[in-house]
Amino acid sequence: MTGLISGIGASGGRTRRGGLLRTTALAVVCLSGAAAAETAQAPVVLDPVKVEDATLKGRASEGYVAKRTTTATKTDTPLRDVPQSISVITAPAIKDQAMQGMADVVRYVPGITAAQGEGNRDQLVIRGQSTTADFFTDGVRDDAQYFRDLYNVERVEALKGPNAMIFGRGGGGGVINRVLKEADGRPVHEIGLQGGSFGNKRATADFGQALTETFAARLNGVIEKSGTYRDYGRIDRWGVNPTVTFTPTDRTKLKLSYEYVHDERTADRGVPSYRGVPLDTDVKTFFGNPELSVAETNVHTVDALIEHEITDALTIRNRSRFADYDKFYQNVFPGAVNAAGTQVALSAYNHAIQRQNLLNQTDLLFDLTTGPVKHKLLAGVELGRQRTDQFRNTGFFPGNVTSFNIPLRTPTVFVPVVWRQSATDADSRTVATVAAGYVQDQIELTEQIQVIAGLRYDRFNVDYHNNRNGQNLERTDGLWSPRLGVVFKPVEPVSLYASYSVSYLPGSGDQFTTLTGVTAGLEPEKFRNLEVGGKWDVRPNLSLTAAVFQLDRTNTSAPAPNNPALTVQTGSQRSRGFEVGVTGNITEAWSVMGGYALQKAEITSRTASAFAGSEVALVPRHTVSLWNKYQFTKMFGAGVGVIHQSSMYAAADNAVTLPGFTRFDAAAYAQVTEGVKLQLNVQNLFDRKYYPTSNGNNNITPGAPRTFLVSLTSSF
């Protein structure tokens, strides 16, 4: 009887990937001969059997652990079968630590450091590669320069090593992918309120449910009006994200999503350095003019997904994204302190950028068996058009100067500034288009040996128009990005892997906003990665990972040895390192996440910004992080975390050192009622003074002092 029910469940419950959860009541009776007559008089009623979509269940995270990904390979693949280092930060981990942005997310990800981003954007250093563009949402490029919130995020995936075979140009050190919450039919009714130190005030909402058997909707929202630990600092933002899912059949899924986000905040570039270290001053002191330092962004995005299972073995999937980014930022910020330590120089500029992305991906997935060998084939195309308009002004201080000295003892000033274009300020339009094709085969040779091989070709074109002088420049590159990986499973819960991958970054840079007569003639930079690692599922919900890598970056620009006015492509950089990570439950009550990274990133041949032998900026030699949560009872739990980072350089010239630091965090959790949870997070528990990041030698961000955040979550 059990076998028969199981067989019918496996067949009848085969809903399409990611479809709505369905519950099926089965009453099966095996009857024959006299047994049938007897049963006619005394009917047998079986308990209902709940049948859930197996692939959806397989993707679901369990606490801090994610089991599978569709991002790394574009196919539904166990993380253990992906031959590269991947760190996943799940929704429970995000909530437990009161994370709100990308800098919070990477705090417990080995090999990634958050950069300052001039106080107006997300910027990361991934395995020694600084980037503002390697951000993706549900696998689609989200490359504008702005701050991303986590109010509508199901999980964040950090995929390290070159990833161009899947994502296209860039991604030299890795990429960050946000997986957004979707309308999956599950009933969700949740409101969150948060308040805390420095005037923090934030509210979130998450409502979703199935409206019919085939139609589900979900709405996420956030509103925040907060101060910061810095004088005059403020954050005003709100966002809304409605999404709907329609599954007309078990094999077809249509998903539509719209998001609007408004973010306005003080553009804060921190403190300057003095004598090779951050200036010793109060961490709250603002340098510059806070009234004239602002960053404002308005983002509209529309996403559409259509997926159809043509047969049991063949699926076609199409993703489209339109995004409109409207950003303006303006700052009056510190430069160098004079030798006597009595004055600091201020500079100023503003920049308006508008970008529109229209991107489309079509994938064909095909399962094939040839004798004893199993194949998971992928073929796809990507088309995209990205237009960027920008206009920049320089700030002129009294006396018509662009550098204005003020007393170091009173660095917050409200001096007037006149904004107008200097000779080199940008006023341009750039249109970047891409047409790409890719193929991949995930080959299961035996139960122990798997191979993944893929190749992508991108035709990337940039048309640049200078509105100031009418100059038109163009550059077209053909980029071949291979990927090869081997996975060996000596026993079921363990996988060992080796991989090779290549990515390219065209000369127009990761934001492709500038093209000159020089850069238009430069070949793309090349990123070549070798990685060997292992993954071990110690328990069903406890995972250990380790990786050793070498990442070589070549074709960077440098002054010619005998003619500094001439640019040549002889610059190179090498990053080498070892990473180990742990995520999951040591016991049913004890959850952990964290890792250790040993990195050495250095300039191996002179570049435009540094000499050979210089260390790459914002790459600490050692980072250690470990978060622990212990659930003492069903009602009460507590968490404690530690983050250690060794010293690192603020810029590639290695003139300023950011000292190493150790920071502790803590949390307490109380389940007040079945639907109400109270949470207290204390960040920088021992109130240490530290400097986690910078944007060059004289824009150094002091770490926040001890911070209290109280959250109340109501589910109903």
Secondary structure, DSSP 8 states (H G I E B T S, - for coil): -HHHHHHHHHHHT---TT--------------HHHHHHHHHS-----------HHHHHH--BTTB--EESSSSSS-EEGGGSSS-EEEEEHHHHHHTT--SHHHHGGGSTTEEE--GGGSS--EEETTEEESS-EEETTEE--SSS----TTEEEEEEEES--HHHH-S--SSEEEEEEE----S--EEEEEEEEEGGGEEEEEEEEEEESSSSEEEEEEEEEEEEE-SSTT-EEEEEEEEEEEEEEEETTEEEEEEEEEEEEEEE----B-EETTEE--S-TT---B-GGG-EEEEEEEEEEEEEEEESSSSEEEEEEEEEEEEEEEEEEEEEEEE-TTSSEEEEEEEEEEEEEEEEEEEEEEEEEEEETTEEEEEEEEEEEEEEEEEEEEEEEEBTTTBS-EEEETTS-B-----EEE--TT--EEEEEEEEEEEEEEEEEESSSSEEEEEEEEEEEEEEEEEETTT--EEEEEEEEEEEEEEEEE-SSTTEEEEEEEEEEEE-TT-TT-----TTGGG---EEEEEEEEEEEEEEETTEEEEEEEEEEEEEEEEEEETTEEEEEEEEEEEEEEEEEEEEEEESSSSEEEEEEEEEEEEEEEE--SS--TT-B-TT--SEEEEEEEEEE-SSSEEEEEEEEEE--EESSTT---EE--EEEEEEEEEEEEETTEEEEEEEESTT------EESSTT-EE----SEEEEEEEEE-
